[in-house]
């Protein structure tokens, strides 16, 4: 069980700000740091140094999470584009077969479509690798 000094009240809850715990904690620490800048005693200076380190750590974590989120978002967008290309290619194959353009249908089916399906498999593998056990975004199928 940890005890807090009476000089430092419990961290406030941010129920209506829409901010996550980490962001709310960072805001609270920055406010506390501004107040401690005015203090001259040794204990306040030591607390200020700890707060500044903690704020820097939170900012680093936020940057890493933001970068990961962006990578997942881009990977999902690439997946969606490839799926759209696959659907377009299948439509072109059906059209070529209806017109009895078997050469074009074969080129699309055994060339373009296979390449796109291989690209899709690689993109799915990359997304799984990026997300690991804890995905930040979910790729949903919509019709």
Backbone as a chain_set.jsonl record, in Angstrom:
{"seq": "XXXXXXXXXXXXXXXXXXXXXXXXXXXXXXXXXXXXXXXXXXXXXXXXXXXXXXXXXXXXXXXXXXXXXXXXXXXXXXXXXXXXXXXXXXXXXXXXXXXXXXXXXXXXXXXXXXXXXXXXXXXXXXXXXXXXXXXXXXXXXXX", "coords": {"N": [[0.843, -1.178, 0.0], [0.63, 2.159, -0.896], [1.392, 5.326, 0.359], [0.373, 8.669, 0.154], [1.81, 11.85, 0.368], [0.428, 14.435, 2.413], [0.759, 16.871, 1.228], [0.486, 16.525, -1.444], [-2.282, 16.122, -3.181], [-4.64, 13.5, -4.148], [-4.586, 12.309, -7.546], [-6.576, 14.052, -9.896], [-9.712, 13.083, -11.374], [-10.628, 12.861, -14.753], [-13.418, 13.111, -15.973], [-15.027, 14.183, -18.107], [-13.455, 15.132, -20.135], [-12.598, 13.627, -22.239], [-10.125, 12.68, -22.451], [-7.538, 10.251, -22.237], [-6.293, 8.15, -19.551], [-3.465, 8.361, -19.391], [-2.951, 10.761, -20.777], [-4.432, 12.578, -19.273], [-3.096, 12.323, -16.849], [-0.599, 13.296, -17.59], [-1.245, 15.985, -18.118], [-2.02, 16.782, -15.534], [0.403, 16.45, -14.176], [1.981, 18.367, -15.465], [0.728, 20.716, -14.666], [1.209, 20.58, -11.927], [3.993, 20.741, -12.01], [4.366, 23.36, -12.939], [3.467, 24.781, -10.713], [5.378, 23.972, -8.856], [7.678, 25.152, -9.843], [7.814, 27.639, -8.745], [8.515, 27.211, -6.166], [11.191, 27.032, -3.778], [12.427, 25.302, -2.019], [14.325, 22.328, -1.174], [12.996, 19.823, -1.272], [10.813, 20.366, -2.957], [12.175, 20.978, -5.313], [13.344, 18.501, -5.866], [11.042, 16.963, -6.25], [10.046, 18.297, -8.488], [11.992, 17.631, -10.397], [11.549, 14.851, -10.567], [8.941, 14.864, -11.567], [9.311, 16.126, -14.045], [10.855, 14.19, -15.348], [8.988, 12.114, -15.419], [6.969, 13.267, -16.99], [8.369, 13.53, -19.394], [8.775, 10.81, -19.951], [6.096, 9.996, -20.301], [5.44, 11.505, -22.565], [7.148, 10.354, -24.419], [6.115, 7.731, -24.5], [3.573, 8.334, -25.493], [4.255, 9.308, -28.011], [5.342, 6.981, -29.168], [3.096, 5.299, -29.134], [1.41, 6.751, -30.794], [2.814, 6.625, -33.209], [2.704, 3.871, -33.676], [-0.062, 3.525, -33.925], [-0.497, 5.018, -36.25], [0.963, 3.491, -38.107], [-0.493, 1.071, -38.048], [-2.928, 2.022, -38.997], [-2.249, 2.846, -41.618], [-1.489, 0.361, -42.66], [-3.924, -1.028, -42.59], [-5.411, 0.546, -44.336], [-4.0, 0.049, -46.711], [-4.534, -2.679, -46.979], [-7.309, -2.586, -47.446], [-7.369, -1.194, -49.887], [-6.098, -3.068, -51.544], [-7.909, -5.207, -51.366], [-10.084, -4.03, -52.644], [-8.981, -3.766, -55.216], [-8.72, -6.455, -55.851], [-11.414, -7.236, -55.984], [-12.225, -5.623, -58.139], [-10.651, -6.724, -60.155], [-11.689, -9.321, -60.255], [-14.235, -8.727, -61.202], [-13.528, -7.753, -63.721], [-12.518, -10.096, -64.812], [-14.834, -11.694, -64.952], [-16.261, -10.141, -66.78], [-14.578, -10.304, -69.043], [-14.748, -13.054, -69.548], [-17.468, -13.285, -70.185], [-17.472, -11.937, -72.582], [-16.086, -13.668, -74.053], [-13.363, -13.35, -74.188], [-10.926, -14.973, -73.717], [-8.16, -14.98, -73.482], [-7.552, -12.54, -72.227], [-9.016, -12.936, -69.851], [-7.611, -15.115, -68.763], [-5.081, -13.941, -68.368], [-5.723, -12.03, -66.439], [-6.793, -13.67, -64.365], [-4.741, -15.58, -63.773], [-2.494, -14.087, -63.58], [-2.619, -11.134, -62.765], [-4.596, -11.344, -60.654], [-3.548, -13.369, -58.995], [-1.149, -12.13, -58.217], [-2.175, -9.953, -56.778], [-3.534, -11.305, -54.713], [-1.368, -12.501, -53.436], [-0.053, -10.201, -52.582], [-1.992, -9.25, -50.815], [-1.96, -11.282, -48.854], [0.625, -10.89, -47.837], [0.357, -8.291, -46.83], [-1.567, -8.744, -44.841], [-0.096, -10.41, -43.156], [1.893, -8.61, -42.373], [0.333, -6.716, -41.0], [-0.643, -8.29, -38.858], [1.79, -8.754, -37.611], [2.545, -6.141, -36.901], [0.476, -5.514, -35.104], [0.612, -7.459, -33.126], [-0.113, -8.944, -29.99], [-1.865, -7.082, -29.042], [-3.902, -5.315, -30.664], [-4.398, -1.984, -31.881], [-6.165, -0.948, -33.647], [-8.969, -2.167, -35.526], [-9.553, -4.161, -38.281], [-12.323, -4.049, -40.132], [-14.819, -5.832, -41.913], [-16.905, -4.666, -44.37], [-19.917, -4.437, -46.265]], "CA": [[0.0, 0.0, 0.0], [1.433, 3.374, -0.961], [0.803, 6.491, 1.029], [0.721, 9.945, -0.471], [2.04, 12.95, 1.292], [-0.722, 15.339, 2.414], [1.054, 18.036, 0.391], [0.132, 16.194, -2.818], [-3.596, 15.472, -3.182], [-4.774, 12.454, -5.164], [-4.74, 12.778, -8.928], [-7.984, 14.267, -10.231], [-10.317, 12.271, -12.424], [-11.029, 13.715, -15.87], [-14.53, 12.356, -16.548], [-15.69, 14.74, -19.279], [-12.506, 15.747, -21.056], [-12.352, 12.76, -23.38], [-8.708, 12.326, -22.457], [-7.205, 8.983, -21.616], [-5.617, 8.249, -18.263], [-2.095, 8.836, -19.573], [-2.972, 12.167, -21.165], [-4.899, 13.324, -18.106], [-2.006, 12.311, -15.873], [0.42, 14.221, -18.094], [-1.736, 17.344, -17.878], [-1.955, 17.04, -14.098], [1.812, 16.594, -13.805], [2.472, 19.651, -15.967], [0.185, 21.754, -13.779], [1.971, 20.48, -10.682], [5.35, 21.23, -12.282], [4.308, 24.825, -12.988], [3.372, 25.262, -9.334], [6.641, 23.692, -8.167], [8.724, 26.054, -10.339], [7.844, 28.81, -7.859], [9.048, 26.793, -4.867], [12.654, 27.068, -3.714], [12.975, 24.315, -1.085], [14.969, 21.157, -1.778], [11.994, 18.785, -1.528], [10.049, 20.78, -4.14], [13.07, 20.844, -6.469], [13.47, 17.067, -6.15], [9.747, 16.544, -6.807], [9.976, 18.873, -9.829], [12.847, 16.814, -11.268], [10.844, 13.581, -10.791], [7.785, 15.144, -12.427], [9.804, 16.395, -15.402], [11.226, 12.894, -15.926], [7.756, 11.366, -15.674], [6.317, 13.909, -18.142], [9.15, 13.145, -20.577], [8.454, 9.401, -20.216], [4.733, 9.939, -20.841], [5.469, 12.037, -23.929], [7.803, 9.338, -25.247], [5.131, 6.659, -24.689], [2.523, 8.857, -26.363], [4.822, 9.341, -29.36], [5.452, 5.603, -29.659], [1.737, 4.812, -29.395], [0.908, 7.472, -31.963], [3.49, 6.057, -34.384], [2.152, 2.526, -33.895], [-1.429, 3.718, -34.415], [-0.392, 5.467, -37.638], [1.4, 2.343, -38.91], [-1.63, 0.157, -38.177], [-3.919, 2.679, -39.854], [-1.755, 2.761, -42.996], [-1.535, -1.047, -43.07], [-5.329, -1.362, -42.832], [-5.807, 1.229, -45.574], [-3.395, -0.696, -47.821], [-5.33, -3.907, -47.097], [-8.594, -2.251, -48.068], [-7.125, -0.882, -51.305], [-5.805, -4.326, -52.239], [-9.171, -5.951, -51.466], [-10.866, -3.379, -53.704], [-8.366, -4.136, -56.49], [-9.071, -7.86, -56.097], [-12.814, -7.256, -56.43], [-12.267, -5.05, -59.49], [-10.052, -7.709, -61.061], [-12.672, -10.406, -60.425], [-15.279, -8.196, -62.086], [-12.947, -7.716, -65.065], [-12.434, -11.492, -65.271], [-16.193, -12.088, -65.346], [-16.59, -9.402, -68.0], [-13.794, -10.889, -70.143], [-15.304, -14.377, -69.841], [-18.752, -13.079, -70.873], [-17.171, -11.51, -73.953], [-15.287, -14.764, -74.627], [-11.97, -12.901, -74.327], [-10.285, -15.924, -72.811], [-6.76, -14.584, -73.257], [-7.585, -11.486, -71.19], [-9.488, -13.564, -68.612], [-6.508, -15.921, -68.226], [-4.052, -13.014, -67.876], [-6.218, -11.449, -65.188], [-6.971, -14.694, -63.331], [-3.507, -16.275, -63.395], [-1.42, -13.105, -63.433], [-2.96, -10.016, -61.886], [-5.314, -11.768, -59.448], [-2.609, -14.087, -58.111], [-0.241, -11.131, -57.645], [-2.925, -9.194, -55.772], [-3.781, -12.183, -53.569], [-0.084, -12.639, -52.734], [0.16, -8.923, -51.901], [-2.934, -9.22, -49.695], [-1.444, -12.183, -47.814], [1.779, -10.223, -47.231], [-0.153, -7.163, -46.049], [-2.205, -9.304, -43.643], [0.995, -10.862, -42.281], [2.526, -7.408, -41.817], [-0.588, -6.135, -40.022], [-0.6, -9.141, -37.656], [3.089, -8.513, -36.984], [2.463, -4.812, -36.288], [-0.472, -5.486, -34.002], [0.999, -8.375, -32.061], [-1.21, -9.439, -29.158], [-2.75, -5.99, -28.629], [-4.17, -4.381, -31.766], [-4.988, -0.693, -31.548], [-7.252, -0.771, -34.609], [-9.54, -3.42, -35.998], [-9.936, -4.123, -39.692], [-13.666, -4.613, -40.22], [-15.319, -6.104, -43.253], [-18.231, -4.086, -44.583], [-20.403, -4.677, -47.625]], "C": [[0.885, 1.236, 0.0], [0.671, 4.51, -0.311], [1.259, 7.734, 0.293], [0.912, 10.972, 0.619], [0.829, 13.872, 1.263], [-0.491, 16.571, 1.538], [0.651, 17.797, -1.059], [-1.199, 15.443, -2.828], [-3.663, 14.393, -4.261], [-4.996, 13.051, -6.546], [-6.219, 12.948, -9.247], [-8.436, 13.323, -11.342], [-10.809, 13.227, -13.494], [-12.221, 13.076, -16.588], [-15.082, 12.894, -17.855], [-14.735, 15.344, -20.296], [-12.282, 14.916, -22.299], [-10.898, 12.335, -23.461], [-8.51, 10.995, -21.759], [-6.467, 9.21, -20.311], [-4.225, 8.841, -18.399], [-2.067, 10.329, -19.887], [-3.423, 13.039, -20.0], [-3.822, 13.411, -17.044], [-0.906, 13.276, -16.297], [0.021, 15.668, -17.868], [-1.616, 17.705, -16.405], [-0.51, 17.263, -13.651], [2.384, 17.924, -14.292], [1.962, 20.811, -15.117], [0.963, 21.764, -12.472], [3.388, 21.018, -10.868], [5.375, 22.75, -12.335], [4.241, 25.411, -11.585], [4.7, 25.079, -8.605], [7.783, 24.586, -8.65], [8.878, 27.266, -9.425], [8.472, 28.488, -6.511], [10.574, 26.734, -4.912], [13.247, 25.978, -2.821], [13.456, 23.065, -1.832], [13.958, 20.061, -2.133], [11.179, 19.107, -2.788], [10.888, 20.629, -5.402], [13.221, 19.371, -6.868], [12.179, 16.54, -6.782], [9.605, 17.058, -8.244], [10.807, 18.04, -10.814], [12.172, 15.475, -11.587], [9.667, 13.775, -11.751], [8.241, 15.368, -13.865], [10.237, 15.108, -16.096], [9.979, 12.094, -16.298], [7.005, 11.935, -16.878], [7.046, 13.524, -19.428], [8.866, 11.688, -20.954], [7.068, 9.259, -20.838], [4.696, 10.436, -22.28], [6.118, 11.039, -24.886], [6.844, 8.181, -25.534], [4.039, 7.102, -25.654], [3.011, 8.893, -27.809], [4.913, 7.955, -29.971], [4.074, 5.034, -29.994], [1.148, 5.471, -30.635], [1.523, 6.909, -33.245], [2.928, 4.673, -34.706], [0.738, 2.62, -34.466], [-1.401, 4.104, -35.895], [0.017, 4.311, -38.554], [0.259, 1.347, -39.116], [-2.676, 0.735, -39.126], [-3.51, 2.569, -41.323], [-1.814, 1.324, -43.52], [-2.97, -1.47, -43.392], [-5.825, -0.693, -44.11], [-5.245, 0.504, -46.799], [-4.152, -2.007, -48.062], [-6.64, -3.635, -47.832], [-8.426, -1.941, -49.554], [-6.885, -2.166, -52.103], [-7.073, -5.163, -52.394], [-10.064, -5.352, -52.552], [-10.318, -3.747, -55.085], [-8.693, -5.585, -56.854], [-10.504, -7.953, -56.612], [-12.949, -6.702, -57.848], [-11.72, -6.044, -60.516], [-11.015, -8.868, -61.3], [-13.811, -9.968, -61.348], [-14.782, -8.154, -63.528], [-12.839, -9.122, -65.651], [-13.805, -11.958, -65.755], [-16.595, -11.418, -66.655], [-15.864, -10.006, -69.207], [-14.338, -12.262, -70.524], [-16.643, -14.263, -70.565], [-18.547, -12.692, -72.337], [-16.355, -12.56, -74.707], [-13.863, -14.322, -74.952], [-11.143, -13.733, -73.347], [-8.83, -15.582, -72.521], [-6.687, -13.541, -72.138], [-8.01, -12.081, -69.848], [-8.364, -14.373, -67.956], [-5.411, -15.031, -67.654], [-4.471, -12.418, -66.53], [-6.252, -12.489, -64.066], [-5.636, -15.262, -62.847], [-2.303, -15.349, -63.271], [-1.778, -12.082, -62.368], [-3.595, -10.467, -60.571], [-4.387, -12.492, -58.477], [-1.63, -13.118, -57.449], [-0.929, -10.352, -56.528], [-3.195, -10.036, -54.527], [-2.505, -12.412, -52.763], [0.221, -11.36, -51.959], [-0.744, -8.822, -50.673], [-2.437, -10.093, -48.547], [-0.26, -11.546, -47.094], [1.328, -9.053, -46.36], [-0.837, -7.642, -44.766], [-1.154, -9.779, -42.649], [1.646, -9.672, -41.59], [1.638, -6.771, -40.751], [-0.59, -6.958, -38.738], [0.692, -8.907, -36.886], [3.092, -7.166, -36.262], [1.611, -4.832, -35.026], [-0.058, -6.379, -32.844], [-0.225, -8.876, -31.315], [-2.24, -8.361, -28.834], [-2.975, -5.002, -29.767], [-4.79, -3.083, -31.264], [-6.204, -0.429, -32.434], [-7.732, -2.137, -35.061], [-9.963, -3.236, -37.441], [-11.282, -4.817, -39.793], [-14.071, -4.788, -41.669], [-16.71, -5.498, -43.353], [-18.63, -4.311, -46.031], [-21.233, -3.518, -48.086]], "O": [[1.798, 1.343, 0.819], [-0.549, 4.616, -0.432], [2.409, 7.826, -0.138], [0.247, 10.946, 1.655], [0.248, 14.079, 0.197], [-1.448, 17.241, 1.149], [0.489, 18.748, -1.823], [-1.238, 14.253, -2.516], [-2.842, 14.374, -5.177], [-5.525, 14.154, -6.688], [-7.03, 12.086, -8.908], [-7.63, 12.838, -12.136], [-11.35, 14.287, -13.181], [-12.063, 12.554, -17.692], [-15.575, 12.105, -18.661], [-15.178, 16.007, -21.234], [-11.824, 15.437, -23.316], [-10.485, 11.7, -24.432], [-9.224, 10.657, -20.815], [-6.064, 10.332, -20.003], [-3.838, 9.716, -17.625], [-1.257, 11.071, -19.332], [-2.866, 14.112, -19.767], [-3.652, 14.451, -16.409], [-0.346, 13.99, -15.465], [0.849, 16.489, -17.471], [-1.166, 18.799, -16.061], [-0.232, 18.153, -12.848], [3.19, 18.539, -13.595], [2.687, 21.776, -14.879], [1.333, 22.825, -11.968], [3.921, 21.68, -9.978], [6.311, 23.368, -11.827], [4.884, 26.421, -11.3], [5.102, 25.939, -7.822], [8.766, 24.76, -7.929], [9.958, 27.851, -9.345], [8.911, 29.388, -5.795], [11.168, 26.427, -5.946], [14.457, 25.751, -2.86], [13.046, 22.794, -2.961], [14.066, 19.442, -3.191], [10.892, 18.217, -3.588], [10.382, 20.205, -6.441], [13.225, 19.037, -8.053], [12.221, 15.763, -7.736], [9.104, 16.345, -9.113], [10.368, 17.78, -11.934], [12.211, 15.013, -12.727], [9.431, 12.951, -12.634], [7.624, 14.856, -14.799], [10.015, 14.947, -17.296], [9.923, 11.474, -17.36], [6.468, 11.182, -17.691], [6.408, 13.226, -20.438], [8.733, 11.366, -22.134], [6.882, 8.496, -21.786], [4.006, 9.86, -23.121], [5.685, 10.897, -26.029], [6.762, 7.704, -26.665], [3.628, 6.339, -26.528], [2.266, 8.547, -28.726], [4.603, 7.766, -31.147], [3.904, 4.366, -31.014], [0.468, 4.822, -31.43], [0.829, 6.739, -34.248], [2.704, 4.343, -35.871], [0.384, 1.88, -35.383], [-2.18, 3.586, -36.695], [-0.523, 4.168, -39.651], [0.064, 0.839, -40.221], [-3.239, 0.019, -39.954], [-4.334, 2.235, -42.174], [-2.147, 1.097, -44.683], [-3.2, -2.191, -44.362], [-6.573, -1.297, -44.879], [-5.934, 0.362, -47.809], [-4.382, -2.396, -49.207], [-7.022, -4.381, -48.734], [-9.233, -2.367, -50.38], [-7.41, -2.326, -53.205], [-7.288, -5.765, -53.446], [-10.722, -6.082, -53.293], [-11.084, -4.008, -56.013], [-8.916, -5.903, -58.022], [-10.772, -8.673, -57.573], [-13.696, -7.244, -58.662], [-12.266, -6.183, -61.61], [-11.141, -9.346, -62.428], [-14.289, -10.748, -62.171], [-15.526, -8.481, -64.452], [-13.044, -9.316, -66.849], [-13.926, -12.544, -66.831], [-17.194, -12.046, -67.528], [-16.464, -10.196, -70.266], [-14.383, -12.598, -71.708], [-16.929, -15.057, -71.461], [-19.331, -13.062, -73.21], [-15.983, -12.356, -75.862], [-13.233, -14.848, -75.87], [-10.724, -13.252, -72.294], [-8.328, -15.864, -71.433], [-5.868, -13.647, -71.225], [-7.42, -11.76, -68.816], [-8.187, -14.321, -66.739], [-4.868, -15.318, -66.587], [-3.665, -12.319, -65.605], [-5.798, -12.225, -62.953], [-5.425, -15.407, -61.643], [-1.215, -15.787, -62.896], [-1.311, -12.148, -61.231], [-3.183, -10.026, -59.498], [-4.439, -12.252, -57.271], [-1.313, -13.259, -56.268], [-0.347, -10.119, -55.469], [-3.094, -9.534, -53.407], [-2.557, -12.506, -51.536], [0.693, -11.414, -50.824], [-0.312, -8.363, -49.615], [-2.49, -9.68, -47.389], [-0.151, -11.65, -45.872], [1.862, -8.85, -45.27], [-0.698, -7.01, -43.719], [-1.299, -9.578, -41.443], [1.919, -9.705, -40.39], [2.133, -6.333, -39.712], [-0.546, -6.394, -37.645], [0.69, -8.866, -35.655], [3.585, -7.063, -35.139], [1.974, -4.242, -34.009], [-0.357, -6.071, -31.691], [-1.248, -9.195, -31.921], [-3.352, -8.669, -28.406], [-2.314, -3.966, -29.829], [-5.603, -3.086, -30.34], [-7.154, 0.233, -32.017], [-7.005, -3.128, -34.99], [-10.648, -2.272, -37.782], [-11.384, -6.023, -39.569], [-13.71, -3.992, -42.535], [-17.583, -5.776, -42.531], [-17.777, -4.369, -46.917], [-21.736, -3.527, -49.209]]}, "num_chains": 1, "name": "protein.A"}
